[in-house]
Amino acid sequence: MAEITRHSALEERHRALGSTLDGEWNGMPLPQTYATDPDDEVVAVRTKAGLFDVTALRMIDVRGSDSVRALNHMLTSNVAKLKPGQSAISNIVDANGSLIDDVLVYRDAPDIFRLSHGGGDLENVIATFFDGLDASWEKNDDVHILSLQGPSSLATLNPHTSFDLSRLSYFEHAETLLFDTPVSIGRGGYSAELGFEVFCRRADAVAMWDAILAAGAPFDVIPVSWACLDIVRVEGALLFFPFDMPEGDTSPFEVGAEWTIDLDKPDFYGKSALLKRKAEIRCAQVGLEIDATIAIEPGARLVKDGETIGTVNSTTYSRYLMKSLALGHVVPQAAAPGTAIQVVSAAGEFAAHVVRTPFYDPLRLRTHPLHERQMP
């Protein structure tokens, strides 16, 4: 296990649920599993709701009159387009246009932002983008993030808030009271379901966890593990940096993230390289259904006509969908849905074919219902 530098206030709750906290991410022990079966937890998330502790995400507070200028120089998207109360996924690339971190940007006020990021290099490079500007950034290890995911999440939380959560669209957030405690609640998550993320102080985290589960008890809401989180995020074809970018110099275009790039905004770090790499696509992001009854190990080779054409990156066996699933990279000419591919793995060789993603809810109606979409 990597060096432990942070601890969730909920560790005793996780141990009581059967976790040994044997996982680790971003320097924090994780409840990788509970005494409950991860596949049963998936059913809860898909049909009712499950509560995740995702405090292992790293949070950074940004403020100052030059905040937009600093962030727009650092990130590939245009944060000036965000209104207070909105958030968006963005990326950071290096001078060669290679992904070095993915970032969720929350705009709380005209000059106040929060950045949520995973295991990439954001904190190693961020200072250079703030030099000489009227803007500051600071890590926030006090904040705890409780993510309630599933169709019962709104009914569980809404009666206990001072803000009507049904007014929040996907990627919107608001400051409110939840169980009479100040929090920020954002609509979103990593499950491909209706869900809400509750941002609270460390001192309030245990009481908040208990209160959410108590409020959710009539809806059969349960706590769910990171093993469950990995299954539902693969079912939803949601990428995980850096595991779905194994080349080490992957461009956003090669993982289908061109929508996070605003090439029309003024110059930003890596823009010139991205303009060049837009025409130099080496691989394509694909979903695969594999004729297997197990999860294939990441790193397995993808072969067509005797030639290696790519790799398997993230995998799961979905008991909910009754399929062995994989997210992988292949040469662009092998990316068309229906393309037959052979998977060469430690468990043997298996037939597979490229399919449309996400595997679960292919139209993303759970997270983006039709009545919330802008129709032409």
N, C-alpha and C positions, 0 to 999 in steps of 0.2 A: 504494500500500500504506500502511496505517496505521502509526503509529510503532511500531517494534520495541522492546519493553522487556524481553523474556525470550527465552531460547534453550533449546531442548532439548539435553541432552547427546548426543542421537542424531543430530545434524545431519550428521555425517560419514557415518554409516551410511546416512542417507537420500540423500545425494549419490552415494554409491557404487552405490545402486540406481537412479540415473537421475533423481532429483528435482532441480529447480532451486530448491526451497523458495520458489516464487513465490506460494504462498498465505499467508494471515495470519489469525489469529483470536486475540483476547484479547492482542494485542501479541506473539504468538509466530509465527515463520515455520512454515509447514506443508508437509509432503510431499504436495501436492495430487495429484500423479501420480508414478509410477515409470516405468521403461522398459517394464514389463509393462502389458498392456491391463487397464483397470479392470473390464471385463466378465469377463475371465478370472479376475481376483481375486475377483469375486463368486462364481463357480463354486467356487473354493477355499473360501471362507467357508461356502457352502451345503453342500458335500459333504465337506470335510476340515476345515481351519481356516486362518485368516489372523491375522497379528499386526499390530495397529495401535499407533502411538504417539499417545496421546490426552493427552499432558502439557499441551497447551494449555488444558485445563480448569483453572479456578482452584480452589485448595484453601485452606480456612480451618480452623484448629484452634480449638476452643472448650473451655474448661474452667472449673471453679469450682462451688461448691455451688448457685449460682443459675442454672446453665446451662439447665436445663429451663424455668425461668421466663422467661429472656430469649428463648430460641428459640420458646417457645409464644406469646409476645407478637408476635414478628416473623412467624412462619410460619402458613400456613392449616391445616396438619395438627396433630395432637396428638403431639408427640415423646415425651410421657410414656408413651405406649403401646409405645414401642420398648424391647426388651430389649437389653442389651449383646450385640453380635454381629449386630444387625439394622440394616437401613437402609430408607429409604422416600423416595419422591419427594414433594416439597412445593412450595409456591409462596409468593411474596411479592406482595402487592397494595398499591396506594397507598390513600389515604383515600377514593378513589372506587370502590374494588373492582376496579381495573384491574391486570392482570398487569404486574409490573416485573422479575421474574426467576423462573426455576425452579431448584430446589435439590434435590440428593440429600443426605440427612442420614444419616450413619453414627454409630451409638452404639457407642463402644468400651468405655465403663465408665459407671457411674451418673452421673458428673459430667464425662465426657470425650466430646466429639463431634468429627466432621469434617464440613465442608460442602463439597460439590463443586458448582460453578455455572459457568454459561457467560458470555454477554456482557451480562447485565443489570445492574441497579443495586444489587445486594446490598451491594457494598463502599461504595457512596455513602450507604447508610442504616443499616448495621448498628450503628454506634457508638451511635446514639440508643437502641437497645433494651438496651444494656448499662450505661447511665448509672446510677450509684448501686447497682449490684448486685455481689454477690460472684461475678463471672464475667468472663472475659476472652476476647478473640478476637484471632487473629494470622494474617496471610497466611503460607502455607507454599509458597514457590517452590522449595524443595529437592526436594519429592516429584515423582517421575516415575511415569506411569501407562502400563503396557503391557497392552493389551487383546487377549487371545487368544480369538477367536470362531469357533465352528464345532463340528460334532459330534465332532471328534477332540481338542478342547481338554482334556477331562478325562484322556484316555489320555496326552496329551503331558505334562501337568504333574504328575499325581498320583504317579507313581513317584519324584518328586524333592522331595517335600514331607515335612515331619514331621507333617502333619495330613492326615487322609483327606478330600480335597475332595468325595468323593461324599456326604459327610454334610451339605454345604452346600445349603440350599434357595435358591431365587431370593430376592435381596435379603438374603442373609446373608453375613457375612464373618468372617474369623479371622486372628489373628496367627500366623505360622508361619515355618518356614525353607523357602526354596526354593533349591535348589542351595547349601545351607549358608549362605544369606544371609537376614537378618531382613527380612520383608516382611509386608504385610497383603494378603490375597487375598479379593476379593469376587466372588460369583457374580452375573453380570448383564452388561450391555453395551448396545450401541446397534445391534445387528445383527438382532434377532429370532431369534437362535440360542442354543443352549447356549454359554455363554462365561464367562470369568473375567477379572477386572481385577487386575493385580498392581501394588501400590503399593510403590515402593522409593525409596531415596535416590538423589540425582543421582550420587553417586560410584559407585553400583552399577549404574546404568542400562545402560551399554554392555555390561558382562559379562552382565547379566541378559537383554538382548535377544539376544545371541549364544547364550547357553545355551538359551533357549527355542526358538530356531530349530534348534539342533543336536538338541535332544531331539525336536523335531517333524519332523525330516527323514525318519524312517521312515514318517511319516504324510502326507508331501507337504505339510507346513505351509509357508506362504510369508509374507513381509512384504507388507502390503497398504496401499493409499494412502487418503487422505481422499476421493478421488473414488469409490472403492469404498464407503467408509463412507456417503457420501450416497446411493448407490443402495440399499444394503441397508436403511438406516433408512427411506427412503421406501417400499420394498417392505413393510416392517414397520409402516408408518403411525405412525412415531415422530416426534413433533413437535420442532421446533428453534426455540427462542426466539432472536430475535423474528420470524424469517422466516415462521412460521406464525401470527403474531398481527399482521398488517399494519395493523390499524385504529389502533394506538397506544393504545387504551383498552379492549382486549379483556378480558372477564371470564373467569374459569376455566370458567364454565358454557357459554360460547360456543365453547370448544375441547374440550368433553367431559371436562374435568378436575374435575368436581364431586366425584369420589372423593378428591381431595386436600384437601378442605375438611371440617373438623370443626366444624360449627356448634353442637355440644353442649358444646364446651370453653369455659372462661371467656373473657371478652372478649379479642380479639386485634385487631391493627391492620387496619382495613378491614372488620371483621365486620359492622358496621351497614350499610355500603354493599353488602356481598354479600347480606345478607338482602333488601335492596330489589331488587338486580339479578337475583336468582334469578327474579323475575317479569317481567323486562324483557329477554328474550333477543332480540337483534337478528339474529344469524346462527347458523348451525349448521356444525359441522365435518363434512366429507364426504370420501369417496374417490371419484375419478373414473377410469374407463377411457375413453381418448380414441382415436378412430379415426384414429390417426396413426402414422407409423413413425419419429417423432422425439420428443425431449423438448420440450414446449411451454414457452415462457419464463414464469417467475413474473411475476405481475401481469396476465396475460392475462384478458380479461373473460369472464364466464360469462353467457350470454344465454338467456332462455326467453320465447317468444311476443313477441319483439321488445324485451323489457325486460332491462336489466342486473340480474342477481340476485345477483352475487357476483364473486369473484376466484379465480384460481389462485394458490396460495402456494408449495408445493414440488412439484417435478416430476422425473421421470426417464423415460428409455426403458429398460425392463428387458429386456435380452436374455435373461435367465434365464427370465422369464415371457412373453417375446415380446409385451409390451404397453407402450403409452404410458400412464403413470400420473401422477396428480396428487392432491395434498391441497389442498383449497380451502374457502372459506367461501361459503355461499349463504343466502338468506333461509330461515327455518325451514320454510316450507310447501313448499320444493323439495328437502328433504333425504331424502325416502323413497327407498330402493333401487329402482332401475329408472327413476327420473325422467330423462327425456331432456333434455339441455342442449346448447347450442351454445357452442363455445369460439371466441372471436374473438382471434386472436393475430397477432404480427408475421409468422408463417409462413403465415397463412391462416386460414380458418374450418374447424372440424372438429366432427363430431358426437361426443357423449360421453354417458355415462349414469352415474348415481350407483350405486356398488356397496358391498357390505359391506367393511369393513376389519378387520384388515390384509389387504392384497392377497396377501401370502405367509403361509402357515400361518394361515388365518383363525381357528382355534381356539387358537392359540398353544401348540400341543403341544410345540414345540421348547423353549420357555422354561419352560412350566408343564405338564410331563407329567402324565398322569392319576394316576399312582401317588403324586404329591406333592400332589394337590389334596385339600382337605377335602370329603369326600362327606357329603351329608345323612343 
